[in-house]
Amino acid sequence: MRRYLPYAVAPALLIAGYALAQYPIMEMVADNVVKKYQTSTCEQLWQEKMKPKSPKEKEMVQLLRGDPQMRTAFINRIAAPVVNKMFECGMIP
């Protein structure tokens, strides 16, 4: 079974690498989102949540809505760190 593990992991790594190469700006934005959630306190995140979105944030959301593949790559990149922090902060049940 272990002999086949590299064959199973290799396609996933290729797809992830392709997504990064295809969307470098999205990757930079995703890195910033992850960094914000990892370095912010829960109080800071709650305050940030109450503020209206900036024009750049609105533009990025529109871009993600218009490109399902980019949206999938973005969500795959930020999901675990963001949701874990939101759970720690009581932002999700």
Phi, psi and omega in degrees: 000318182293334180294333183270349182303314179301328179290332179279325183280326185304313179298321179296319178294322178296318179295316179297317178296322178295317180297320179293318181289329183282330185231066183296325179291318178300320180296321179295317178296316179299318177300319179294321179296312180299315180299318179300314181290327181284331185259348182273150172279166178298320179298318178297319180294320177297317179295318179297324181295330182282339182283149174290154181290144177286163177302324178294320178296317179298321179296318180295320178298317178298319178299316180293324178293328182276347183228093183302325180291319178294320179300316179298315179297319180296311181296319178299326182284321187260345191306303187298308182294322182289313182294322177299315179294318178299322178295314179301324184272000180074023180276342174226152184298000000 
